[in-house]
Amino acid sequence: MNNPTCRVRAAVSLVALVLLASYSFGKDKPKEAKDTVSLRGAIMDSQCAFNVHSDAHSHEWMTKRGVQGANDEESCTQHCVKDMGGSYVLVAKKDIYKLDDQVKAEQFAGKKVKLNGSLDASSHTLHIFDIEEDK
């Protein structure tokens, strides 16, 4: 490696390798770190939220009609998910978000919550980091 041309090539190769590694490292930041959202809303079932039963984005139609197993927001949400094939969603103002973790969401069926997570904007799906009842 006494040849100056070899040293220059080795130095250029080393610089290129370092630049490539630093570019790749910055590109692979976890999604959670850049797309974290905090939302408040209610955990509902997809049928009531998307107006399958009514046009009010609510449980009102089911509870007023006396549908068995749908006495209040919590029981209606659970009935529509467990017995009618729905899924848990977050309704925040007028937005409806799919939830990736149905087990975490089930604990809060029909309740108002504070949720932190990351949003996949293309599918309107929230990846839940933490969720708690909003009293």
C-alpha positions as CSV (number, residue, x, y, z in Angstrom):
1,M,0.0,0.0,0.0
2,N,2.9,2.3,-0.6
3,N,1.4,3.3,-3.9
4,P,-0.4,6.7,-3.5
5,T,-3.1,5.6,-5.9
6,C,-4.0,2.6,-3.8
7,R,-4.1,4.8,-0.7
8,V,-6.5,7.3,-2.4
9,R,-8.7,4.5,-3.5
10,A,-8.8,3.0,-0.1
11,A,-9.6,6.3,1.5
12,V,-12.4,7.0,-1.0
13,S,-13.8,3.5,-0.5
14,L,-13.7,4.0,3.3
15,V,-15.5,7.4,3.1
16,A,-18.1,6.0,0.7
17,L,-18.7,3.1,3.1
18,V,-19.1,5.4,6.1
19,L,-21.5,7.6,4.2
20,L,-23.6,4.7,3.0
21,A,-23.7,3.2,6.6
22,S,-24.8,6.6,8.1
23,Y,-27.5,7.0,5.4
24,S,-28.9,3.6,6.0
25,F,-28.8,4.1,9.8
26,G,-30.9,7.3,9.6
27,K,-33.3,5.7,7.2
28,D,-34.2,2.9,9.5
29,K,-35.6,4.9,12.4
30,P,-38.5,3.2,14.1
31,K,-41.8,4.2,12.7
32,E,-43.1,4.9,16.3
33,A,-40.5,7.6,16.8
34,K,-41.7,9.7,13.9
35,D,-45.4,9.0,13.5
36,T,-46.6,9.1,17.2
37,V,-50.2,10.4,17.7
38,S,-52.2,11.0,20.8
39,L,-56.0,10.9,20.4
40,R,-59.1,11.0,22.5
41,G,-62.3,9.3,21.5
42,A,-64.5,6.3,22.1
43,I,-63.9,2.6,21.4
44,M,-66.8,1.5,19.3
45,D,-67.6,-1.4,17.0
46,S,-67.2,-0.9,13.3
47,Q,-70.9,-1.5,12.4
48,C,-72.2,1.3,14.6
49,A,-69.3,3.6,13.8
50,F,-69.6,3.1,10.0
51,N,-73.4,3.4,10.1
52,V,-74.3,-0.2,9.2
53,H,-77.3,-0.1,11.6
54,S,-78.1,3.7,11.5
55,D,-77.0,7.0,10.2
56,A,-75.8,8.6,13.4
57,H,-72.4,6.9,14.0
58,S,-73.8,5.7,17.4
59,H,-75.4,2.9,19.3
60,E,-78.7,4.7,19.5
61,W,-80.6,2.6,16.9
62,M,-79.5,-0.7,18.6
63,T,-80.3,0.4,22.2
64,K,-83.6,2.2,21.4
65,R,-84.9,-0.8,19.5
66,G,-84.1,-3.1,22.4
67,V,-81.8,-5.4,20.5
68,Q,-80.9,-8.2,22.9
69,G,-77.3,-7.9,24.1
70,A,-77.2,-4.1,23.2
71,N,-78.4,-2.3,26.3
72,D,-75.8,0.4,26.5
73,E,-72.7,1.5,24.6
74,E,-70.4,-1.1,26.2
75,S,-72.8,-4.1,25.6
76,C,-73.7,-2.9,22.1
77,T,-70.0,-2.6,21.2
78,Q,-69.3,-6.0,22.5
79,H,-72.4,-7.5,20.9
80,C,-71.6,-6.1,17.5
81,V,-68.0,-7.3,17.6
82,K,-68.5,-10.8,19.2
83,D,-71.9,-11.7,17.7
84,M,-72.0,-9.7,14.4
85,G,-68.5,-9.9,13.1
86,G,-67.4,-6.3,13.7
87,S,-64.1,-5.1,15.0
88,Y,-63.1,-2.5,17.5
89,V,-62.4,1.0,16.2
90,L,-61.6,4.4,17.7
91,V,-64.0,7.2,16.9
92,A,-62.3,10.5,17.5
93,K,-64.5,13.5,16.6
94,K,-65.7,12.6,13.1
95,D,-62.7,10.3,12.3
96,I,-62.8,6.5,12.5
97,Y,-59.6,4.6,13.0
98,K,-59.1,0.9,12.7
99,L,-57.1,-0.6,15.6
100,D,-54.4,-3.2,15.1
101,D,-54.7,-4.6,18.6
102,Q,-58.2,-5.9,19.2
103,V,-57.3,-7.5,22.5
104,K,-56.2,-4.1,24.1
105,A,-59.2,-2.4,22.6
106,E,-61.7,-5.0,24.0
107,Q,-61.0,-3.9,27.5
108,F,-62.3,-0.4,26.7
109,A,-65.4,-1.4,24.7
110,G,-67.9,1.5,24.7
111,K,-65.7,3.8,26.8
112,K,-64.0,7.1,26.2
113,V,-60.2,6.7,26.0
114,K,-56.9,8.4,25.6
115,L,-54.7,6.5,23.1
116,N,-51.1,6.9,22.0
117,G,-49.8,5.1,19.0
118,S,-48.6,5.4,15.4
119,L,-50.8,6.0,12.5
120,D,-50.6,4.2,9.2
121,A,-52.2,6.9,7.1
122,S,-52.7,4.7,4.0
123,S,-55.0,2.2,5.8
124,H,-56.2,4.6,8.6
125,T,-55.0,2.1,11.2
126,L,-53.6,2.9,14.6
127,H,-50.9,0.8,16.2
128,I,-51.6,1.1,19.9
129,F,-48.7,1.9,22.2
130,D,-50.8,2.6,25.2
131,I,-54.5,3.2,26.0
132,E,-56.3,4.3,29.1
133,E,-59.8,5.3,30.1
134,D,-60.4,9.0,29.7
135,K,-62.5,10.0,32.8
